[in-house]
Protein backbone atom coordinates (compact mmCIF):
# COMPACT_ATOMS: atom_id res chain seq x y z
CA UNK A 1 0.00 0.00 0.00
CA UNK A 2 1.24 3.47 -0.87
CA UNK A 3 0.02 7.05 -1.12
CA UNK A 4 0.57 9.83 -3.61
CA UNK A 5 -0.58 13.45 -3.50
CA UNK A 6 -2.41 15.21 -6.31
CA UNK A 7 -4.08 18.58 -6.68
CA UNK A 8 -7.85 18.54 -7.20
CA UNK A 9 -9.68 21.85 -7.47
CA UNK A 10 -6.80 23.66 -5.78
CA UNK A 11 -6.80 21.26 -2.85
CA UNK A 12 -4.13 18.66 -1.97
CA UNK A 13 -5.61 15.17 -2.11
CA UNK A 14 -3.96 11.98 -0.84
CA UNK A 15 -4.66 8.96 -3.03
CA UNK A 16 -4.27 5.41 -1.71
CA UNK A 17 -2.95 2.98 -4.34
CA UNK A 18 -1.39 -0.44 -4.73
CA UNK A 19 0.51 -2.28 -7.46
CA UNK A 20 -0.55 -5.91 -7.97
CA UNK A 21 0.15 -8.79 -10.32
CA UNK A 22 3.33 -9.17 -12.32
CA UNK A 23 5.66 -6.34 -11.16
CA UNK A 24 8.14 -6.73 -14.02
CA UNK A 25 5.60 -7.08 -16.81
CA UNK A 26 6.29 -4.79 -19.75
CA UNK A 27 2.73 -5.25 -21.00
CA UNK A 28 0.04 -2.62 -20.69
CA UNK A 29 -0.91 -1.69 -17.11
CA UNK A 30 -4.43 -2.69 -16.01
CA UNK A 31 -6.06 -0.04 -13.79
CA UNK A 32 -9.01 -0.99 -11.55
CA UNK A 33 -11.78 1.55 -10.86
CA UNK A 34 -13.97 0.57 -7.90
CA UNK A 35 -17.72 0.78 -7.34
CA UNK A 36 -19.65 3.61 -5.68
CA UNK A 37 -18.97 2.38 -2.15
CA UNK A 38 -15.74 0.56 -2.95
CA UNK A 39 -12.04 0.91 -2.20
CA UNK A 40 -8.81 -1.02 -2.72
CA UNK A 41 -9.66 -3.33 0.17
CA UNK A 42 -13.15 -4.10 -1.12
CA UNK A 43 -11.75 -5.63 -4.31
CA UNK A 44 -10.15 -8.20 -1.96
CA UNK A 45 -7.86 -10.61 -3.86
CA UNK A 46 -9.48 -10.32 -7.29
CA UNK A 47 -7.08 -7.75 -8.86
CA UNK A 48 -4.00 -9.71 -7.77
CA UNK A 49 -5.32 -13.03 -9.02
CA UNK A 50 -6.60 -11.59 -12.31
CA UNK A 51 -3.34 -9.81 -13.11
CA UNK A 52 -1.33 -12.93 -12.36
CA UNK A 53 -3.60 -14.92 -14.65
CA UNK A 54 -3.26 -12.33 -17.41
CA UNK A 55 0.45 -11.76 -16.89
CA UNK A 56 -0.16 -8.05 -16.33
CA UNK A 57 0.92 -5.40 -13.86
CA UNK A 58 -2.15 -4.01 -12.14
CA UNK A 59 -2.86 -0.70 -10.43
CA UNK A 60 -5.66 -0.39 -7.86
CA UNK A 61 -6.57 2.88 -6.15
CA UNK A 62 -9.22 4.40 -3.90
CA UNK A 63 -10.85 7.53 -5.23
CA UNK A 64 -11.03 10.65 -3.03
CA UNK A 65 -13.36 10.03 -0.03
CA UNK A 66 -12.93 6.26 -0.23
CA UNK A 67 -10.68 3.77 1.53
CA UNK A 68 -7.69 5.54 3.04
CA UNK A 69 -7.69 8.37 0.50
CA UNK A 70 -8.47 11.90 1.68
CA UNK A 71 -12.05 11.98 3.01
CA UNK A 72 -14.66 14.34 1.65
CA UNK A 73 -15.23 17.17 4.16
CA UNK A 74 -18.67 16.70 5.66
CA UNK A 75 -19.73 20.22 4.73
CA UNK A 76 -18.80 19.70 1.06
CA UNK A 77 -21.48 18.41 -1.29
CA UNK A 78 -20.34 16.93 -4.58
CA UNK A 79 -22.17 17.99 -7.73
CA UNK A 80 -24.23 15.70 -9.91
CA UNK A 81 -21.33 15.77 -12.38
CA UNK A 82 -19.11 13.90 -9.90
CA UNK A 83 -18.48 10.98 -12.26
CA UNK A 84 -17.32 13.39 -14.97
CA UNK A 85 -15.06 15.10 -12.41
CA UNK A 86 -13.39 11.79 -11.60
CA UNK A 87 -12.84 11.00 -15.28
CA UNK A 88 -11.72 14.42 -16.47
CA UNK A 89 -9.91 15.79 -13.42
CA UNK A 90 -8.89 13.17 -10.85
CA UNK A 91 -7.92 10.17 -13.01
CA UNK A 92 -5.58 12.10 -15.35
CA UNK A 93 -3.87 13.80 -12.40
CA UNK A 94 -3.40 10.46 -10.65
CA UNK A 95 -1.88 8.84 -13.75
CA UNK A 96 0.36 11.86 -14.27
CA UNK A 97 1.54 11.83 -10.64
CA UNK A 98 2.63 8.19 -11.02
CA UNK A 99 4.49 9.12 -14.21
CA UNK A 100 2.59 6.60 -16.32
CA UNK A 101 3.27 7.76 -19.85
CA UNK A 102 1.64 5.02 -21.93
CA UNK A 103 -2.07 4.20 -22.43
CA UNK A 104 -3.53 1.77 -19.89
CA UNK A 105 -6.24 -0.87 -19.84
CA UNK A 106 -9.20 0.06 -17.62
CA UNK A 107 -11.44 -2.29 -15.65
CA UNK A 108 -14.28 -0.40 -13.99
CA UNK A 109 -17.09 -1.63 -11.75
CA UNK A 110 -20.45 0.17 -11.30
CA UNK A 111 -19.68 3.90 -10.74
CA UNK A 112 -16.08 3.03 -11.62
CA UNK A 113 -17.36 1.52 -14.88
CA UNK A 114 -19.14 4.77 -15.74
CA UNK A 115 -15.92 6.65 -15.00
CA UNK A 116 -13.98 4.24 -17.23
CA UNK A 117 -16.41 4.88 -20.09
CA UNK A 118 -16.05 8.62 -19.63
CA UNK A 119 -12.24 8.37 -19.61
CA UNK A 120 -12.38 6.37 -22.85
CA UNK A 121 -14.68 8.93 -24.42
CA UNK A 122 -13.14 12.16 -23.15
CA UNK A 123 -9.50 11.18 -22.51
CA UNK A 124 -8.89 8.65 -25.32
CA UNK A 125 -5.11 9.16 -25.30
CA UNK A 126 -4.98 7.63 -21.81
CA UNK A 127 -6.55 4.24 -22.63
CA UNK A 128 -5.83 1.17 -24.68
CA UNK A 129 -8.76 -1.16 -23.92
CA UNK A 130 -11.72 -0.78 -21.55
CA UNK A 131 -13.78 -3.42 -19.78
CA UNK A 132 -16.76 -2.35 -17.68
CA UNK A 133 -18.76 -4.35 -15.16
CA UNK A 134 -22.32 -3.26 -14.26
CA UNK A 135 -21.90 0.26 -15.69
CA UNK A 136 -24.45 3.04 -15.31
CA UNK A 137 -25.03 4.95 -18.56
CA UNK A 138 -28.40 6.36 -17.46
CA UNK A 139 -30.56 6.17 -14.34
CA UNK A 140 -33.10 3.36 -13.92
CA UNK A 141 -35.92 3.15 -11.38
CA UNK A 142 -34.45 -0.17 -10.22
CA UNK A 143 -31.17 1.55 -9.36
CA UNK A 144 -32.84 4.30 -7.36
CA UNK A 145 -34.94 1.77 -5.45
CA UNK A 146 -31.86 -0.24 -4.45
CA UNK A 147 -29.92 2.88 -3.45
CA UNK A 148 -32.88 4.05 -1.36
CA UNK A 149 -32.87 0.67 0.38
CA UNK A 150 -29.12 1.03 0.96
CA UNK A 151 -29.77 4.34 2.73
CA UNK A 152 -32.23 2.66 5.10
CA UNK A 153 -29.78 -0.18 5.72
CA UNK A 154 -27.00 2.31 6.43
CA UNK A 155 -29.09 4.31 8.92
CA UNK A 156 -30.95 1.44 10.57
CA UNK A 157 -29.21 -1.81 9.63
CA UNK A 158 -25.73 -3.27 9.44
CA UNK A 159 -24.37 -1.58 6.30
CA UNK A 160 -22.50 1.20 8.13
CA UNK A 161 -20.71 -1.28 10.38
CA UNK A 162 -19.82 -3.46 7.41
CA UNK A 163 -18.40 -0.56 5.39
CA UNK A 164 -16.52 0.99 8.31
CA UNK A 165 -13.63 -1.48 8.06
CA UNK A 166 -12.96 -0.42 4.47
CA UNK A 167 -13.05 3.38 4.76
CA UNK A 168 -11.17 5.88 6.91
CA UNK A 169 -14.34 8.01 7.07
CA UNK A 170 -17.33 5.83 6.26
CA UNK A 171 -19.83 8.72 6.37
CA UNK A 172 -17.73 10.60 3.83
CA UNK A 173 -17.81 7.62 1.49
CA UNK A 174 -21.46 6.69 1.93
CA UNK A 175 -23.13 10.09 1.86
CA UNK A 176 -20.93 11.39 -0.95
CA UNK A 177 -22.35 8.56 -3.06
CA UNK A 178 -25.89 8.27 -1.71
CA UNK A 179 -26.73 11.98 -1.63
CA UNK A 180 -25.88 12.37 -5.31
CA UNK A 181 -27.70 9.30 -6.55
CA UNK A 182 -30.84 10.31 -4.64
CA UNK A 183 -30.62 13.93 -5.76
CA UNK A 184 -33.59 14.58 -8.10
CA UNK A 185 -31.25 16.41 -10.48
CA UNK A 186 -29.22 13.24 -10.92
CA UNK A 187 -32.19 11.50 -12.56
CA UNK A 188 -31.09 13.28 -15.75
CA UNK A 189 -27.68 11.57 -15.66
CA UNK A 190 -27.09 10.10 -19.12
CA UNK A 191 -23.73 9.56 -20.83
CA UNK A 192 -24.96 7.99 -24.07
CA UNK A 193 -23.88 11.06 -26.05
CA UNK A 194 -20.33 10.67 -24.77
CA UNK A 195 -20.28 6.96 -25.64
CA UNK A 196 -20.30 7.80 -29.36
CA UNK A 197 -16.75 9.09 -28.99
CA UNK A 198 -15.28 5.79 -27.78
CA UNK A 199 -12.98 4.23 -30.37
CA UNK A 200 -10.92 1.77 -28.27
CA UNK A 201 -11.89 -1.91 -27.80
CA UNK A 202 -14.73 -2.13 -25.28
CA UNK A 203 -16.20 -5.02 -23.30
CA UNK A 204 -19.38 -4.54 -21.24
CA UNK A 205 -20.35 -7.16 -18.64
CA UNK A 206 -23.59 -7.41 -16.66
CA UNK A 207 -24.92 -9.91 -14.13
CA UNK A 208 -28.43 -11.10 -14.96
CA UNK A 209 -29.63 -10.63 -11.36
CA UNK A 210 -28.07 -7.25 -10.63
CA UNK A 211 -30.30 -5.30 -8.20
CA UNK A 212 -28.69 -2.02 -9.29
CA UNK A 213 -29.31 -2.24 -13.03
CA UNK A 214 -30.72 -4.20 -15.95
CA UNK A 215 -29.21 -5.58 -19.13
CA UNK A 216 -30.33 -2.36 -20.85
CA UNK A 217 -27.26 -0.66 -19.37
CA UNK A 218 -24.87 -2.78 -21.44
CA UNK A 219 -27.10 -3.57 -24.41
CA UNK A 220 -27.63 0.14 -25.03
CA UNK A 221 -23.87 0.68 -25.12
CA UNK A 222 -23.77 -1.22 -28.43
CA UNK A 223 -26.23 1.28 -29.92
CA UNK A 224 -23.56 3.96 -29.54
CA UNK A 225 -20.34 1.91 -29.67
CA UNK A 226 -20.93 -0.51 -32.54
CA UNK A 227 -17.73 -2.46 -31.96
CA UNK A 228 -18.45 -3.06 -28.24
CA UNK A 229 -18.86 -6.64 -27.04
CA UNK A 230 -21.54 -7.46 -24.44
CA UNK A 231 -21.48 -10.42 -22.04
CA UNK A 232 -24.29 -11.42 -19.67
CA UNK A 233 -23.32 -13.57 -16.69
CA UNK A 234 -26.30 -15.67 -15.58
CA UNK A 235 -27.30 -16.05 -11.93
CA UNK A 236 -24.98 -13.18 -10.99
CA UNK A 237 -25.61 -10.04 -8.99
CA UNK A 238 -23.99 -6.61 -8.99
CA UNK A 239 -20.45 -7.83 -8.28
CA UNK A 240 -19.33 -10.59 -10.69
CA UNK A 241 -15.82 -10.53 -9.21
CA UNK A 242 -17.42 -11.87 -6.02
CA UNK A 243 -20.41 -13.80 -7.44
CA UNK A 244 -18.83 -15.37 -10.55
CA UNK A 245 -15.06 -14.75 -10.41
CA UNK A 246 -14.07 -17.65 -12.67
CA UNK A 247 -16.48 -16.70 -15.47
CA UNK A 248 -15.47 -13.07 -15.15
CA UNK A 249 -11.74 -13.85 -15.23
CA UNK A 250 -12.11 -16.11 -18.27
CA UNK A 251 -14.15 -13.45 -20.08
CA UNK A 252 -11.54 -10.77 -19.33
CA UNK A 253 -8.70 -13.08 -20.37
CA UNK A 254 -10.28 -13.54 -23.80
CA UNK A 255 -10.73 -9.79 -24.15
CA UNK A 256 -7.29 -8.67 -23.00
Rosetta blueprint (number, residue, H / E / L):
1 X L
2 X E
3 X E
4 X E
5 X E
6 X E
7 X E
8 X E
9 X L
10 X L
11 X E
12 X E
13 X E
14 X E
15 X E
16 X E
17 X E
18 X E
19 X E
20 X E
21 X E
22 X L
23 X L
24 X L
25 X L
26 X L
27 X L
28 X L
29 X L
30 X E
31 X E
32 X E
33 X E
34 X L
35 X L
36 X L
37 X L
38 X L
39 X L
40 X H
41 X H
42 X H
43 X H
44 X L
45 X L
46 X H
47 X H
48 X H
49 X H
50 X H
51 X H
52 X H
53 X H
54 X H
55 X L
56 X L
57 X E
58 X E
59 X E
60 X E
61 X E
62 X E
63 X L
64 X L
65 X L
66 X L
67 X L
68 X L
69 X L
70 X L
71 X L
72 X L
73 X L
74 X L
75 X L
76 X L
77 X L
78 X L
79 X L
80 X L
81 X L
82 X H
83 X H
84 X H
85 X H
86 X H
87 X H
88 X H
89 X H
90 X H
91 X H
92 X H
93 X H
94 X H
95 X H
96 X H
97 X H
98 X L
99 X L
100 X L
101 X L
102 X L
103 X L
104 X E
105 X E
106 X E
107 X E
108 X E
109 X E
110 X L
111 X H
112 X H
113 X H
114 X H
115 X H
116 X H
117 X H
118 X H
119 X H
120 X H
121 X H
122 X H
123 X L
124 X H
125 X H
126 X H
127 X E
128 X E
129 X E
130 X E
131 X E
132 X E
133 X E
134 X L
135 X L
136 X L
137 X L
138 X E
139 X L
140 X L
141 X H
142 X H
143 X H
144 X H
145 X H
146 X H
147 X H
148 X H
149 X H
150 X H
151 X H
152 X H
153 X H
154 X H
155 X H
156 X H
157 X L
158 X L
159 X H
160 X H
161 X H
162 X H
163 X H
164 X H
165 X L
166 X L
167 X L
168 X L
169 X L
170 X H
171 X H
172 X H
173 X H
174 X H
175 X H
176 X H
177 X H
178 X H
179 X H
180 X H
181 X H
182 X L
183 X L
184 X H
185 X H
186 X H
187 X H
188 X H
189 X L
190 X E
191 X L
192 X H
193 X H
194 X H
195 X H
196 X L
197 X L
198 X L
199 X L
200 X L
201 X E
202 X E
203 X E
204 X E
205 X E
206 X E
207 X E
208 X L
209 X L
210 X L
211 X L
212 X L
213 X L
214 X L
215 X L
216 X H
217 X H
218 X H
219 X H
220 X H
221 X H
222 X H
223 X H
224 X H
225 X L
226 X L
227 X L
228 X L
229 X E
230 X E
231 X E
232 X E
233 X E
234 X L
235 X L
236 X L
237 X L
238 X L
239 X L
240 X H
241 X H
242 X H
243 X H
244 X L
245 X H
246 X H
247 X H
248 X H
249 X H
250 X H
251 X H
252 X H
253 X H
254 X H
255 X H
256 X L
